[in-house]
Amino acid sequence: MVDSCYIDVTFQCIIHDSAFFEHNYAGFFWASYINQPDDPAIYFSGSSEMSKHPALIRAYSKEHGVESTHLSFSEDRDYYFAENFNARLANHFSDLKFDMPFFYGRFSDMVLAYLFDSDQVIRFSQSPTGGGPANPAWDFQWIIPDPVVGKVYSFKTRLIYKPFISYLDIEQEFENWRKNH
């Protein structure tokens, strides 16, 4: 805990057996189930693949696992998924891309924001019913390209839960955190 509204997390892992990662990447998924918010969407700075002009995006899929994952504009690798891969939330991509590694969702007059290291492969995922009817999932993924056995991998994130002011406030929170961590 950092102050009254921040949680800083450093996640680390070591790959011990390359046989688990035969397609040359490791993927991790974190889920957050939100209890009946008025607005089930997540928000981030980005655009559709066609427009390329960043703006505030409201991302919401009407069905679980449909256009549910949003990639960064900088992600340029196509990762393998088996034909029978059954976690559609993780690999059904929208045409929305983000340009800064943070997103947030609203709950009443509060905001839950996720800020990420800029130099990682992070994906935002969301579902209208991930936590059950009317309980959306505001999720993220971390991808490690070409993992090396024995190497320590890590990423940092900050979660913020505080009264919502504006998108610009969250963007400023991100810029301040990025400068100081």
C-alpha positions as CSV (number, residue, x, y, z in Angstrom):
1,M,0.0,0.0,0.0
2,V,1.2,3.4,-0.9
3,D,-0.8,6.2,0.6
4,S,-4.6,5.7,1.0
5,C,-5.5,5.0,-2.6
6,Y,-2.6,3.2,-4.3
7,I,-1.4,-0.4,-4.4
8,D,2.0,-0.9,-6.0
9,V,2.7,-4.4,-7.3
10,T,5.9,-6.0,-8.7
11,F,5.3,-9.4,-10.1
12,Q,8.3,-11.7,-10.8
13,C,8.6,-15.1,-12.3
14,I,11.2,-17.5,-13.5
15,I,10.7,-19.9,-16.4
16,H,12.0,-23.3,-15.3
17,D,10.9,-25.5,-18.2
18,S,10.9,-24.3,-21.8
19,A,8.7,-27.3,-22.8
20,F,5.7,-25.4,-21.4
21,F,6.3,-22.5,-23.9
22,E,6.9,-24.3,-27.2
23,H,5.5,-21.3,-29.2
24,N,8.1,-18.9,-27.7
25,Y,6.0,-16.9,-25.4
26,A,4.6,-17.0,-21.9
27,G,1.3,-15.4,-21.1
28,F,-0.2,-14.5,-17.8
29,F,-3.8,-13.3,-17.1
30,W,-5.2,-11.3,-14.2
31,A,-9.0,-10.9,-13.6
32,S,-10.9,-8.3,-11.6
33,Y,-14.6,-8.9,-11.2
34,I,-16.6,-5.8,-10.5
35,N,-19.9,-5.9,-8.6
36,Q,-22.6,-4.3,-10.7
37,P,-21.1,-1.0,-11.6
38,D,-23.4,1.6,-13.3
39,D,-21.0,1.7,-16.2
40,P,-19.4,-1.7,-17.1
41,A,-16.9,-0.4,-19.6
42,I,-13.2,0.3,-19.4
43,Y,-11.6,3.5,-20.6
44,F,-8.2,4.1,-22.2
45,S,-6.4,6.4,-24.6
46,G,-6.2,4.9,-28.1
47,S,-8.1,4.6,-31.4
48,S,-9.4,2.0,-33.8
49,E,-7.0,0.5,-36.3
50,M,-8.5,2.6,-39.0
51,S,-8.4,6.1,-37.4
52,K,-5.0,6.2,-35.7
53,H,-5.9,9.5,-33.9
54,P,-5.7,8.8,-30.2
55,A,-8.7,9.8,-28.1
56,L,-10.5,8.6,-25.0
57,I,-12.0,5.2,-25.8
58,R,-14.9,3.6,-24.0
59,A,-14.4,-0.2,-24.5
60,Y,-17.3,-2.6,-23.8
61,S,-18.2,-5.8,-25.5
62,K,-21.8,-6.9,-25.4
63,E,-20.9,-10.6,-25.2
64,H,-18.2,-12.4,-23.2
65,G,-15.2,-13.2,-25.4
66,V,-16.2,-11.0,-28.3
67,E,-13.9,-8.1,-29.2
68,S,-12.7,-8.4,-25.6
69,T,-8.9,-7.8,-25.8
70,H,-7.2,-4.6,-26.7
71,L,-3.6,-4.5,-27.9
72,S,-1.1,-1.7,-27.8
73,F,-0.2,0.1,-31.0
74,S,3.4,-1.0,-30.4
75,E,2.5,-4.8,-30.3
76,D,3.7,-6.2,-33.5
77,R,3.9,-9.9,-33.0
78,D,1.2,-12.5,-33.7
79,Y,1.2,-15.0,-30.9
80,Y,0.0,-18.6,-31.5
81,F,-3.3,-19.8,-30.0
82,A,-4.5,-23.4,-30.4
83,E,-7.6,-23.9,-32.4
84,N,-9.4,-25.4,-29.4
85,F,-8.2,-22.6,-27.0
86,N,-11.3,-22.1,-24.9
87,A,-10.5,-18.8,-23.1
88,R,-11.9,-16.5,-25.8
89,L,-11.6,-13.5,-23.6
90,A,-7.8,-13.7,-24.0
91,N,-7.6,-14.0,-27.8
92,H,-10.6,-12.4,-29.3
93,F,-9.2,-9.0,-30.3
94,S,-11.0,-5.8,-30.9
95,D,-10.0,-3.2,-33.5
96,L,-9.3,-0.7,-30.6
97,K,-5.6,-0.2,-29.7
98,F,-4.2,1.8,-26.8
99,D,-1.3,4.2,-27.0
100,M,-0.5,4.5,-23.2
101,P,-0.3,1.6,-20.8
102,F,-3.2,2.4,-18.4
103,F,-6.9,1.9,-18.2
104,Y,-9.7,2.5,-15.8
105,G,-13.2,1.7,-14.9
106,R,-15.9,3.6,-13.0
107,F,-17.8,2.5,-10.0
108,S,-20.3,5.1,-8.8
109,D,-18.2,8.2,-8.0
110,M,-15.0,6.1,-7.7
111,V,-12.4,5.0,-10.3
112,L,-10.3,1.9,-10.4
113,A,-7.2,2.4,-12.5
114,Y,-4.4,0.1,-13.6
115,L,-1.1,1.6,-14.6
116,F,1.7,-0.5,-16.2
117,D,5.4,-0.4,-17.1
118,S,5.8,1.1,-20.6
119,D,8.3,-1.5,-21.8
120,Q,6.2,-4.6,-21.3
121,V,3.7,-6.4,-23.6
122,I,0.5,-5.7,-21.8
123,R,-3.1,-6.3,-23.1
124,F,-6.3,-5.0,-21.7
125,S,-9.3,-7.4,-21.6
126,Q,-12.9,-6.9,-20.5
127,S,-16.1,-8.8,-20.4
128,P,-19.6,-7.8,-19.6
129,T,-20.3,-10.9,-17.5
130,G,-16.8,-12.2,-16.4
131,G,-17.9,-12.1,-12.8
132,G,-21.5,-13.2,-13.5
133,P,-24.6,-11.4,-14.8
134,A,-24.1,-7.6,-14.6
135,N,-20.6,-8.1,-13.1
136,P,-18.0,-7.2,-15.6
137,A,-14.4,-8.3,-15.7
138,W,-11.7,-5.6,-16.0
139,D,-8.7,-7.7,-16.8
140,F,-5.2,-7.5,-18.2
141,Q,-2.6,-9.9,-19.7
142,W,1.2,-9.8,-19.6
143,I,3.1,-11.5,-22.4
144,I,6.8,-12.5,-22.2
145,P,8.2,-13.0,-25.7
146,D,10.9,-15.5,-26.2
147,P,11.3,-16.6,-22.5
148,V,14.7,-17.8,-21.4
149,V,14.9,-20.6,-18.8
150,G,16.3,-19.3,-15.5
151,K,15.9,-15.6,-16.2
152,V,13.9,-13.5,-13.8
153,Y,11.1,-11.6,-15.5
154,S,9.1,-8.9,-13.8
155,F,6.7,-6.0,-14.4
156,K,5.3,-3.3,-12.2
157,T,1.8,-2.0,-11.9
158,R,-0.1,0.5,-9.8
159,L,-3.7,0.1,-8.9
160,I,-5.6,3.3,-7.9
161,Y,-8.9,3.4,-6.2
162,K,-10.1,6.9,-5.4
163,P,-12.9,9.4,-6.2
164,F,-13.1,10.0,-10.0
165,I,-12.2,13.4,-11.2
166,S,-11.5,13.1,-14.9
167,Y,-9.6,11.2,-17.5
168,L,-6.9,13.9,-17.4
169,D,-6.5,13.2,-13.7
170,I,-5.8,9.5,-14.4
171,E,-3.4,10.4,-17.2
172,Q,-1.5,12.7,-14.7
173,E,-1.4,9.9,-12.1
174,F,0.2,7.7,-14.8
175,E,2.8,10.4,-15.7
176,N,3.7,11.0,-12.1
177,W,4.0,7.3,-11.3
178,R,6.1,6.7,-14.4
179,K,8.5,9.4,-13.4
180,N,8.9,8.2,-9.9
181,H,9.1,4.4,-10.0
